């Protein structure tokens, strides 16, 4: 059987060539795989959660960690092996409900004084430098024959954004998007959002600790040939940058978080990126938002303040789908078991499995809606659609090997069609 080898340059070239129809097909196939993961049984569905081993982390040299992520679908087996920077555990637990900065209009160091009860935002000094995962994805047929060897760096960022934007495709309002981070994850979230929703997006605000890096991402959009089609299809799109280097940082941060219809959190942060009160206060709850938090992936990492999650699953909003979801909210995860063990926001908020719903379950829109009607607990498909389209939805992901296998399969097929990569005739 031939073996397809895709370098990082090959994957990058292939991903930049994808059209909106390509993305929709990839999302459809990923949705089906996630649906099988959440609803299948060990006896009937190869891709169900019971058949997906937990990933294993092994310490590596130079303060790094190597992750081994095995997974399987009905057609492939595989394992992704990546090495990334170890996220240092804080020497003491941050007083996340009392974070402050000495002066509202200064860029002075962060103060975590327990005597200060105002919830001021951190100036992003708690973020790590760029630490994109480097490694490979190996794909085998269901009988164990290797058929692809793929560089994992660009693939990982892309498949994460692909899953994150599944719900984005269903949102009514996406006029204003705020993105935390300016690395590969942030870039792919912006690119897929523009591919999927095009001219509907009027503003993209990038929040990053480094102004230079955020400026480079913005300039890439305005000057790179790879963004030309998206640029031309949305000539009125406006970008802005919010950096901790600004004296007006706190005011601008609050403004951009509050006005956002969509918030993408794409940083390996160890503390909340903005105070909970921005979204939990009465003025912060005047509209529904879609928030995707995909950057933190260990128990001591957190991008979203736990109080925001607690409010979303408060007793009066305990049902996953109901008529008050647009005022309360719901937390959607890629994997219950993985997020309960690894997602810092979920752990620190004390959220339980009963208060979460897997994205694979949400994809059963008609079945879930019919169940609501039978139980008399909601408006059926109308109520569920209303919530998905305009309610408060928090998506938390720590990543699944299943995503890599599913997306990797499709990318190999596309690469072979388009003559990208290297093929070893017999392996």
Helices and strands as residue ranges (DSSP letters): E 3-6, H 8-16, H 20-39, G 49-51, E 56-60, E 64-72, E 76-85, E 100-101, E 110-111, E 134-141, E 146-151, H 153-168, E 176-180, H 184-197, G 198-200, E 203-208, H 211-223, G 225-227, H 228-233, E 238-243, H 249-259, E 262-265, H 277-280, G 283-285, E 290-293, H 306-312, G 315-317, E 330-333, H 336-342, H 344-349, G 353-355, E 356-358, H 359-362, H 365-375, H 381-390, E 393-396, H 401-418, E 422-424
